[in-house]
Amino acid sequence: MIKKLSLVSLFTLLPASYYFAQTTVSAYLKDADGKPVERAEVDLKGKDNDVTADKIGYFQFVDLMPGHYQIVITKPNYETKVMEFDVMDSEKKKDLGVITLYSTLTSADQGLAIIDTDDESDESSNQVSTVGLLQSSQDVFNRIAAFDLGFYWFRPRGIDGRTGETMMNGVSMVKSDNGNVDFSNWGGLNEITRYPEIATNHSPSEYAFGGTSGVIYKNTKASEYRKGFQFTQSLTNRNYRNRTSLRYSSGMSKSGWAFTLMGARRWAEEGIQEGTFYDAYGTYLGVEKKFSDRHTMTFNFIGSPYRRSTASPSTQEVYDYRGVHYNSYWGWQDGEKRSERVRKGFQPIFQLQDFWKINKNSNLWTTVSYQLGKDRGSRLDWNGVSNPSPTYYRNLPSYYINSIIYNATNNPQFTPDQFTTLTTAYNESLNSWVNGDPEVTQINWDRIYRNNLKNDVVDQAEMSRLYGLNGKRSKIYLVDDVSDDKILNAGTHYTYNFNDRTKFILNVSYQNYRSELYREVKDLLGGDYAINVDPFKETAKPGSSGFFNTLDSNVEVKEGDRMTYNYILRRQEAKVNPGLKFSTGNFDVFVSAMAGYSSSNRDGLFKHYLYEDSYGKSKDYDFWNFGLKGQIVYRINGRNFLVYNGAIFNQAPFLEDLFINPRVNSLVNPNIKSTVYTANDLSYVVSTPFLKVRATAYLVDTQNETNVQRFFADGIQLNNTNPDGTVSQVQSAFVTQVMSNVEKRNMGAELGVDVKVFPTLSVQGLASYGQFVYRNNPDVYLVSDASGSSVTSFGKAYIKNYKLGGTPQQAFSLGIRYNNPSYWWIGANWNYLDDNFLDPAPALRTNNFIQNAYSSTPYLGLTNDDVRDLLKPVKLPSAFFFNANVGKSFVFGKYYLLITASVNNILDNKRYITGGFEQTRETKAVDFATDYLSPSPSFAPRYWYTQGRSYFINLQFRF
């Protein structure tokens, strides 16, 4: 049975905690091909009698007292294996069976593979990093998906990462505001967080109920790391250029203490994207105290301060002028590149964890965790002037050529002189963009400072008359959007072994989330002050104060002052997750259930001039959630398995989905419900020394999902109630678009194959074919910051059967790996990605888009064929890539050296678009069509392109 369980665990189906213990403990170590692994070191934690496996991979420990034990198995070029077992009072011998060690030679330093993402955009791109997969199981499909396809934003099954669970030492790291995990909180600490336990997709986990994209459980016990020092140096040309780290572990002392410390830094004066920099540190301290064989306690501190700039998405027009590495967020100042978009954060985590072996059958792990700190994201803001971005549509050549076409077609008064003026402006703009004039193509910091410093007599008189202010007003200034988080987590993990075939599991978790969000003046850029007043107040509410905070009559703000918005989001959530695992006949069964309760509210600290509910605490919004997961493994024989995973559960809306415009009010989505997920998959698994296969068919349905986006829109025609009681219409404003009652279907098939052609040569392949679509026509609502009204219904978004965006729906990979017995390897693979789409913009697919507001009929001359052409899905180009990796390890007595190198996108393909979004500036078909049919649309989709060829060179030295 132990051998069968070991094979099944290859696909994270059954954990190692099933192994049964005796007084004399022994096992055989073998590789994935069934060959003995000799000379591996086997450390028994808390003991001094460590052993080394012999030539046939055999090892044993003798005369162990009853209790709970943990062993760590290490060997150069193999993944570290951590196992736990119990020694019972009545046992004389304990055979752990065959323990499989998997080679790390099939990838260039997989544990150090890193994907850094920038999620800064004015509109959601729905891109989700595959970083969670970077430490996946040895399932060949998952391995290729993570290390070869994940680099190109392939997302297995097209599943949103917000439906997963990432745990650190027994508690969730998922943020309640948006459901994402901020991996930068432990950025650079790869050697600390390297070997998690993973339940893939919607399969059940021992540690949490999870969702549809898996459970990742990371444990950082100080005694689990190899004793001694480990130094790592990396060189790359990605978002950063250099990485240096040093880790030290003391091992468990005779007095029961263990310490592990680590420091790391990643940095670049300029990354692969123009005008970006990177400076991030990682620190870890782990202290473990062993009170007895039954009781251990650990303290973990994780802190990773960082400061980095981000890169912009752009329209195809801009990329055609400046190339795929163009970034509009920077400009020259005093001979140096300065970026407006800088992320800065430090949110350290403090954790205390207790491990208690209650008796021979039961264990209890308890964790308390507290995280606090601020995350800041800077950007330019302006009041009373136009957008200073070089890619603002009025600053591009397309604006002038489109103006010429429009006036020549629609304006009978268009004169030759006007034509000449626009033509001259177009040629000048085009020449500046083609030749890269930095005063045009980048942020002009000098111009901003000049304008803020100049003696604007008219503006000074106006500010003095309205607000009694004196001095030079900054009309363009730099702000920080700040989130100040305080997160308390607590969790318990209880297990009870009825026998070696039946196990009960109980997880209980609690999270108290509090985040204060506000905008803060970072730099006035030469002026004396800025004003905390809505520049669109006369449009929004004529005759009003326009104060973003009417509780404070002083509208003057200086560096360090808060402005525009200030509010608190709170959420408390508790979950209970019981599970039962048992084996009977040829079946292994795992059943997991979940019951959860959450309560959320918003507390406004500013009183917005348009919204009474902007100030004070809102009501509490409570949700109950339930779920059930099941897994059945049928062992056809020792090498063939059928595996079924099924799940049905609902998930409470995250805070950003619940409060749809929290910066200005406490309004909630009118149709808010918990999202319901139903997921099923069936796999056929083969595991032999020469062939490994996983073939899977899956179906995942999503109901009641909510999608929230913000953008500036023209032609929205939202009603506005004026002070005199009359009703007017707001035509242009920043709006929040809410798409509710969204239904999705993700279905498809996966195939992963690993064939051993010769003992040293293997061929590996992956095929993934999916159909990810919208299943219904969701409801669309718009809320404007400027209208002062409640939710405006835009009706249905007719997007049924549109493809979901954010990931290729077809992916194929084929590669070879050569592993030399002298501990060097080389590998290469070909990857192909297709069927990648942009998510459809909902407001453009409503009746409101094609309907004339004055006649309540479709616009004249607009045919069904016209509408189909305008609103056809945006399909991104397919692409193929070649990757390669090579490495060599050396052992000098007690010293170990590993050198690896990998190159992605060897052919330097820069035509591949990893993602993007449709702009929703024009919300009326006639205006949209005019722009869409122009030679260079001003409001075309914005894209992110692949960064071209990249390399990663790594040196690791253990001593």
N, C-alpha and C positions, 0 to 999 in steps of 0.2 A: 504493500500500500504506500509505503514511504516513497518508493521509486516513482510510482504513478503520480503522487502529489507533487513531487519535484518536477516532473515533466509538465504537469499542468501549470505550475507556477511560472513557467516560461512566459505565459501570456497573462500574468497577474490575475490568475483565476483563483488560486488558493494560496494563503500565506504560509510562511515557514513555521508559524507558531503551532502547527499541528504536530510537529515532531515530538516523539515520546522519549522520555529520559530514563536512565538507569545509573547505578553506581560507577561502573566502568563504561565510559562513553567512547564510542569509536565511530568512524565513518571513512568513506572513500571519496577522494576528490577526483573529478573528471571534468574534461572540457565539454564543449557543446557537441563534439563528435564522439563522445564516449571514451576518449583516450585519457589515461591517468595523468594527473597534474602533480608532478613531483616537486619537492623542495618548497612548497608553499608554507608560509608561517601561519600557525594557528595560535592566536592569543586568547587565553581564558581571562576575561576581565576580572580584576580584583585578586588574581592569583599570580604566583611567580613561576608556576610550572608550565610555561608555554612550550609548544612542541613544533616540530617540522615534519611535514608529510614525507614518507619514504618514496622509493622509486615507483611504486605502484599506486601512489596517492593515498596510502593508508596512514591514519593517525589515531591516537587514543589518549584519553586521560583516565587515570586510575585513582581509586580511593577518594572519590568525590563524596562529600557529605550531602545529605538531603537539602534541597534548596533550589533557587532559581539562578540560572547561569546564562552568560552571554559570551559567545566567541566571535572573534573577528579574524577572517581568513584573508591574507594578502599575498600577492605574488606579482612581480613586475609583469606588465602587459595584460593583466587580468583585473577585472573589476573587483573591488573590495566586497566581501560577502559578510554580512552581519546576521547572526542567528541567535535565537534564544531557546532554551529548553529547561525543563524541570527534572530534578532528581527526586524520586519518591522514596519513602521509607522502606518499602518492601522490594525495591528493585536491586538486582545484582549486576545486570548488564543493560546497556542502552546502545542500540545500533541506530545511528542517525541515517544509515543507508548511504546512498550516493548523493553527494552534494556537487552540483554543477557550477563551475566557474566559467563565466563568459569572457572571452577575449575582448580587449579594447583595441585590438589592432585593425578592426574593420572601419575605423573612422579616425580622423586626425584629432586626437585629444577631445573626445566628445564631451567630457565633463567641463571643458573650458569654452565650448562653443557659445557664442553670445550673439543675440540679436537685440540691438537697441532701437527703439522706435520713437518717433516723434508724433504725438497725437494732437498737436496744436493746429487747429484750423477753425475758420470762422463758421464753417458748416460741417456737420458730422460726415465723416467718410465711411463710417461703419467698418473701418479696418481694425482687425483684432490680431495682435501679434501671436505667433505660435510659440512664444518663449516658454509657455508651460510644458511644451513637448520636449524641450531640450534635454530632459533627463528621463526620457521615456524608457519603457521596458525593452528587452531584447527581442520583442516581436519585430520581425523583419519589416513589416509594413510601417509600424510606428517609427522605427529607427530611420528609415529612408524619408518618411514624411517629415521628420523633425530636422534632420541634418542636411538633407539635400533639397527638399522641396520647401521646407519652412522658411528658408532664406528668401524665397520668392513669394512669400505671403500665401502659400497654400494652407488652407484650413481644413483638416479632415472632416468630412461629412457636412461642411459648411456651417458648423455649429458655432453660435456666438459664445465667446469665452466667458460671458457673464453667467452662464448656466453651470459653471464648474465650481470646484471648491479647492482652495489651496490652504493647507494648514501648516503651521509652524509650531512644533512642540505641543501639539494637542489643542490648539485654538485656531480659529479661522482668521485669515489675513484678507478676506474679502471686505471691501469698503461698502458701507450701507448707502452711500450717496448714489453710486452708479453701478455697483456690483462688480467692479473691476478690482484687480490686484495690482498694487504699486510695487513692481519688482525692484524699483530703485531703492526701496527701503533696505534691501540687503544686496545692493549692487556691488559687484566686484568680489563677493565672498563665495566664489564658485567652489573652492575646495572645502568650504564648510557645509554648503547646502547641496552637495553634489549627488548624493545617492538617496533620493526619496523613494518611498513606496507609492505605487501608482495603481489606481483602479481606472482603466481606460474607458472612455465614452460614458455610457450610463450603467456600467456594471456596478454592483454593490461593493462597498468598501467597509473594512472593519472600523474605520476611524470617523466617518461622517456619512451622512446620507448622500450628499453630493447632488449633481444635476445630470445634464446630458453630455457634458464635455469632460467628465472625469474628476477624480479626487487625487490630489497630490499631497502626500504627507511627508513633511521634512522633520527630521529629528536631529538636534545638535548637542547631544550629550558629550561632555568634555572627554570622557574616557573612551569614546568610540574611535577617536582619531589615532592614527599611528604615532607612536612615541617618537619624538625628535623634531627636527626642523624640516620644512619644505619651502623652497624658494621657487618662484615662478616669474618668468619674464616673457612678455608677449609683444609682438610687433604686428600692426595691422594698418589698413588704410580705410577703415570704416568710420563710424562716428567719432571714434577716438583712434589715436595712433600708437599709444604705449600702454602697457599694463604691467605693474610690478606688485608682487605680493610675497608675504612671508608669514608662515604659520608655524607655531610651536605647540607641541603637546607633551605634557609631562608623563602621561600614563598614570595608572592608579598606583598610588604609593601604599606602603604597608600600613600606614595610619589611616587609609581610606579616603585620601584626597586626590583629585585629578584636576588639572588646569589645561585649558587650551586658549591660546591667544592668536589673533590674526590681524594683520593690517594689509590694506591693498590700496592702490591708486591707479586710476585710468585717466589719461589726459591727452589732449591734442590742442595745439595752438590754432589749427584749422583742420576740420575733418574733411571728408570726401566732398561734402556740399560746400559751396562758396560761403564764406563769412560765418561759418559755424565754429564754435570752440567747445571743449569738453574738459571738465575738471571735477572728478568724483573720487571720493575716498570711501573705503569700507573698513569697518572695525568690528571685531568680535571678541568677547570675553566669555568663556564658559568655565564655571566652577562646579565640581561635582563632589558630594560628600556621601560616602558609603557608610551607613550606620551599622548595617549587618547584611548578611546574605539576602535578607528579605526586604530591606528598606534602603532606598537611595533618594537623595534630593539633589536637584541641579538648579543653578542660577545661570541665566543666559542674558547677555547684553548684546544687542545688534544695533549698530548705528552707521549710517552711510550718508554723510553730507555730500551734496553735489551742487554744481553750478554748470549749466550748459545752455547753449543757444540752439534754436530749432530752425528748420528750413520750411519754406513756403510751398504750397501747391500753386500751380499756375495753369493758365489756358494754353492750348496748343500754339496760339500765336506767339506767346512769350518764349516758349521752348524753341520754336523755329528760329527766333532771333538769337537766343543766348545759350541754347543747349540744356541738357537735362540736369546739369549741376547748378543751374541758376537758382538764386535765392534772393527774394525781394526784401527780406527782413533786415538787411544791413546797408551801411553806407560808410564812406570815409569821413573821419574826423581827426584832425591833427595828425594825419599820416597813418592812422590806424583804422582797422575795420571795427565798426561798432554795430552791434545788433540791437534791434528793439525787442526781440522775442528771446528773453532769457528766463529759463527755469532755474529756480534755486530752492532747495529744500533740505530739511533735516528733521526727521521724525523717528527718533530712536525708540527701540522696543526693549522693555524690561520684563523678564519672565522668570517665574519660580515654578518648578515642576517637581512633584513628589511621585516616586515609584514605590508601591507597597505590594509585596507578595503576601496576601492575607493568609492563605494556606496553600496546600499542595495543588488545589484546583482553581483558585481564584486570584486575580490580580486587579489592582486599582491604581490608575494613573490620574493625577489631578494637576491642573495647570491654572495659574493666575497670570495674566499678562496685561501690561499697561503700555500704551503708546501715546506719545504726544509730540507736538511740534507743528511747524508751519511749512507750507508749500506755496511758493510765490511764482507767478508767471507774469512777466512784464509785457507791455505793449504800448504803442502810441495811442493817445486819445486827443481829441480836438473839440473846440467849441467856437463856432462862428466862422470857421474856415472849411475848405474842402479837404477830403481825405489826402494825406501826404504820401500814401503808398505809391511807389513807381508803377505798380500794376493796376492802380485804380483806372477804370475803363476810360476816363477822360484824359489819362496820361499816356495812352497807347496810340499807335498809328491808326488802328482800326476805328477809333472814334472819329477821326477826321475824314477818312474815306467813307465811312457810313453816313456821316453828316452830309457829305457831297451827294451821295446817292439819294438820301432821303429828301433833301431840299430840291434836287433836280427833278425828282418824281412827284413830289407833293406840294411844293411851294412855288406858286406862279410868280411871286415877287423876288425869287432868287436871282441875284444880279451877277454879271460877269466879275465884278470886283469881289463879291463875296466868294465866288468860285475860286478866284485867284488866291484870295486870302487863305481859304481852307486848303487849297492844293499846296501852297507854300508851307503851311503848318504841317501837313501830312509828310511832305518830303523831308522837312527838318526833323520831325519825330522819327521817321523811318531811318534816316541816316544815323541818328543818335543811337537807336536800338541796335541796328545792324553792326555798328562800330563800337558799341559798348561804352558810350559816354557815361561815366559814373554819376554825373550831375543829373542825368535823366533816368538811367536804368537802375540806380540804387537810391536809397534814402539820402536826401540832401540835408545832412545835419547842419551845415553852415547856413543854409537858407532859413532853416527853422530857428536857429539862434538869432540871425539877423532880424527876422520878423518879430520875435519876442522881445528883442532889445530896442527896437526902433521906437521913437517918440510918436506914438499914434495919438494925436491930440483928440480926435473925434471919439475914439474908444475910451480914452481916459475920462473925458467929460461925461460920457454915457455911464461908465461905471461909478463915477462920483455921484451923478444924479440918481441913479437907481439904488445903489447900495452903500454910498458914502465911502467908496474905496479909492485909494490913491496909489500911484505907482504904475508900473508896466505889467499888463496882464499877459500871461502866457496863453496863447490861443491853441498851441500844440504843446503837449507835455507827455511825460512818460509816467505810466501808472503800473502798479502791481495789483493783480487779482490774487487775493490771499485766501487760503483755507487754513484755519487754525484748528487742528484736530485734537481731540482727547478721546481715546478709545480704550475701554475696559473690557477684557475678555476673560471668561472663566470656562473651564471644561473638565469633564471627567470621562475616563474611558475604563469601563469595567468588563472583565471577561471571566467566564466560569466554564471550566472543562468538565462536562459530565463524564466523559470518557475520551478515548483517543479518536472517536468518530463523531462526537457531538460537542458543540461549543456555543455558548450564549454570550452575546455582546450587548453592552448598553453604553451609549454615548449621550451625555447631557451637556448642553452648551448654553452660554449666555453672553450677549454682547450689549454694551451700553455705548452708543455712538453719539458724540457731540461735535459738531463742526461749526465754527463761526466763520462766515464768509463775508469779505468786504473788499472794496477797492481803496487803494492807498496811493497818494501822490509819491512817486519815486524821484522824479527829477523835473523841475520846472523849465529846464532847457533855456536858461538865460533870463526869464521873466521874474517878477517879484511874487506873483500869486496866480492861482487859477480860481474859477468860480464853480461852486457846486449847484449849478442851475441847468435845467434842461434846455439845450439850444433850440429845440422844436416846440417850446411851450406855447407859442402863438398859434401853431397849427393844432396842437393837442387840446389846448384849452385857452382860448383868447382871453386876455385880461388877467390870467392867473399869475401866481408868483413864480411858478416853474421850479420851486425848491425841491431838490431831491430829499431834503429832510426839513420839513416845516417846523420841527421842534427846535431848530437852531436858526435864529435870524441872521447869524453871521455866515454869509455864503463864501467868505474868503477862505481858501485852503492853501496850505503851503506844504513843503516836503515833509512827509510823515503823517499828514492828516488824512482822515478817511473821507471818502466822497462817493457819490452815485448810489451805493447800496451798502447795507450792513444788516445781516440777519444770521440767525442760528438755526441749524437743522438738527433735530434730535431723533434718535430711534433706539428703542429697546427691543431685543429679540431673544427668545428662548426656544430651544429645540430639544426634543427627546427622540433618540434614534435607537430602538432595540433591533437586534439581529440574531438570527439562528443559522448555524452552519452544521450540516450533518451529512454523513455518507451512508448509503444503503445499496448493497449490490454493486452494480456498475455505475451508480449515480452519485454525484456530489451536488448538494443543494445549498444555496445561500439565499436566505430571505431577510430583507431589511425593510423596516417601516420608519415613518417619520411623522411627528406631530409638532407643529411650531406655532408660535404666537408672536406678533410684532405690533408695536405701538409707535406711531410717528407724529411729529408736529413741527411746525415752523414758528419761530419767534422773531418778529421784525424789530430792529433797533432804530431804523429810520422811518419817518412817516412821510411817505411819498405824496406829492401834492395832488395826484390824481386818484389815489386809492386809499380809502379809509381802512381797509383790512391789511394795509402794508405794515402797520405798527402793532406790536403786542403778540401774544401767544395765540396760535390758532387752536382749534379743537384737535383732539387726538384722533388719529385714524388707525383703527385696529383691524388686523387681519389674522385669521386662523388658516393654517396650511397643513395639508396632510399628504402623505405619499407612501408608495409601496414599490419595492424593487425585488426582483428575483433573478437568480442565476441557476441554471441546471447544466451540469457537465455530464455527458454520457460517454463513458470510456468504452469505445468499441473494442479496443485492445490497448496494449501499452504504448502504441505509437499513433493511434488514430482516435480523434475525439470529436464529438458534436457539442457545441456550446450555445446555449440560448440565454440571452439577457433581455429582460423586460422591465419597464418602469412606467408608472403613472403617478404624477404628483403636481401640485401647484406651488407657485412661488409668489410671495407678496411683492408688490411693486417697490422698486427702489425709490429713494427720496426724490431723485431727479425726474422720475416718471410720475410720481404722485403730485408734487408741487410743480406745476408746469411753467410758472413765471415767478420764481421765488425772489428774484432781485427786487421786485416792486410790489408783490402782494402774496396772499396766502391761497390763491386760487388753485383748485385741484382739477384734475381731469374729470369731466362730468361722467365718463363711463368707466372709471377706474375699477379694475378687478384684478384678482390674482391671475397670473399667467398659468395656463395649464399645459403640461407636457405629457405626451404619450410616446414612448420609444420602445422599439423592438429590434433585435438583430439575431441572426442565426449564423454560426460559423462552423466550418469544417476545418479541423486542425490536424496537420501531420507533423510529427517530430521524429525523425530518424537521424542517424549519424551523417547521412548523405543528402537528405532532403528535408526542408522545413517549409511548410505551406500554411497560410491562413487565408481562407476564402470566406467572405462575409457578405450577406445581404442585410440591409438595414432600412428602417422606416421610422422617422421622427416627425411627429405632428405637434404644432404649437398653436395655442388658442389664447385669445384675450391679451395679446401682447400690446404694449404701448411704445410708440416711438416719438420722441420730442426733438425738434430742431429749431434753431434760431437763425434768422437771416433778415436782410433788408429787402423789402418788396415794393414794387410799383404797381399801381392799379388794383390794390386790394379792396378799396371801397368799403371800409369799416365805418359803421355809424358812430358818431360822437355827439354827446349831449352837451351843449354849451351852457354857460352860467345863466343865460336868459331863458333857458328851457327849449330853445330851438335845437334841431338836429341837423348836423352837417356830416359830411363824409371825409374820412381820412384816406387820402389816395396813396401816400407813400410813408412807410414807417418801418422801424425794426419790429418784427413780429415773432411770436412763438407759434410754431406749427405743431399740432398734436394729431397724431394718427393713432386711433384707438380701435380696439376689437380686431387686431391684426391676426390673421391666421396664415401659417406657413407650413410647408411640407418639405422635408429633406429626405430624399430616398435615393438609394443607389447600391453599388456593390464595390467591394474592396478585395484586392488580391495581392498578397505578398509571398514571394518565392525566394528561397535561398538554396542553391544547388551546389554541392561540393563536387567539382569536376575532378580535381586531384586533391591530395591531402593539403596542398598549399595554395590551391586556386579555387575560388568560388565565384559563382555568378548569381547576382541578386537582382530582383526586379519587383516593380510595383505597378499596379494598375488601379485607378480609382475613377469610377464613372458615377456621376450624380445628377439628379434633377432637383434643384432647389428653387421652389416657386412660392409665390403668394397664392393662397387658396381662396381668397375672398376679396371683396371690395370694401376696404375699411372706411370708417368714419373719419373725416378730417375737420379739425377746428383750428381757428386762428385767434390769437390773442395779441393785441398790440400794446406796446409800452405807452403809446401816445394817445390811444382812443379813450382811455378811462372807462371803457365798457367791459362787460363780462365776455364770455366766450361767444364767438361768432361761428356758426356752423357753415362749412363749405360743402356739406353733403358727402357723397361717397367719392372715394378715389378709385377710379376704374383701372385697377392694376392686377386683377385676377389673372393668373397664369404668367405674369411677368416674372422674369428670373430674379432671384435674390442676388444682391451684389456683395462684394467684399472678398471673394475668393474664386479661383478657377474651379469649375465644376467637373473638369476632366483633367487628370494628371497621370503621366506615365513616366517610369524611370527604369533604366537598365544599366547595371554596373558590374565591374569585375573587381575582385580583391585578391592580391597575392600576398601571402604571409610567409616570409622566409623563416626557417628554424633558427637563424642567427639573430632573431628579434629585430627585423626590419620589415617594413611592409610598404606597399604602394597600391593605390586604388584609383579608379576613375569611373564616372557614370555620366550618362546622357539623360536629360530630363525634358519633358514636354508638357506644356500647360495650355489649356484651351477653355473656351466657354466661360470667360470672365466678363462680368457685366457691372455697370454702375447701377446702384439702387435707383429706381424711378422716383422722381420728385413728386410727392402726392398732390400738392396744390395744382400742378400742371395737368393732372389727370381727373379733374372734377368738372362738373357742368359749369361751375363758375368761371372756369378757364375759357370755355368756348361761347359763353352766353353773354349777350349785351345786357348790361344792368338796366338800361333805360327801356328796352323793348321786351326784355325777358325771352328773347329768341336768340338762336345762334347768329353770330356775326354774318353779315351779307358776304356772299362769295366764298364762304368757308365750307368746303365739301368734306365728306367722310374720308376720302382719300387724302385730302390735305391734313386732316387731323391725325390719321394713321402715320403719315410721313413725319409730321412734327414730333409725335410722341412715341415713335418706335424706340425700343430698348437700345441703350448705348452699349454695344458690344466692344470689348477691348481686344486688341490684337493677340493672337496666339504667339507662342515663342518656345524655342528650345535652348537649352544651356548645357555646357559641359563643365563638370567639376572634377577636381583631382586632389588627392592627398597622399602624403608620404611621411614616414617616420622611422625612427631608430631609437632603441633603448640600450643603455649600457649599465652594467653592474660592476662596481669596483669594490669588492669586499662588502662593507656595510653601506656603501654609497650607491645611489641610483640616479641615473641621468636619462631623461626622455626629451627627444627633440622631434617636433612634428611641424608639418607645414600643410596648408590647404589653400587651394585657389578655387574660387567660385566664379562662374561666368567667364571661362577662359577666353572665349571668342569676343568678349567685351560687347555683348548685345545691350544696347542702350535704347532699344525700341519698345521694350516691355513696360507696360503700365501696370504698376502694382495695385492701384486703386485711385479713387477720386470721388467726385460728387457732381451732380447736376446743379447748376446755379438756378435759383428761383427768384431772380430779380424781376423779370417780366411775368406777371401773373395773368395777363390777358392774351388770348390767342393772336389777335391782330398785331400787337406789339412784339410778341414772341416770334411770330413768323417773320416780321420785318428784320429782326436781328438774326434769326436762324438762317434766312436765305441770303444774308449778306456775304460778301467774299470772305470776311473775317469777323465772325460774330463777337460782339463785345462781352456777351454773357454766356459763352460756351462753357462746357464742363471744365472743371479744374482737376488736374491729374497730379499723381505722384509717379515718377518714373523710377525704374531700377537704377541703381547707382553705377552700373557697369562692373568691370572686373574688380574683384577684391581678393585680398590674401590675408592669411592669418598664420603667423609663425610663432611657435611656442617652445620655450625651454623650461623644463621642470627638473629640479635638483633636490633630492632628499638626502639628509645627513643627520 
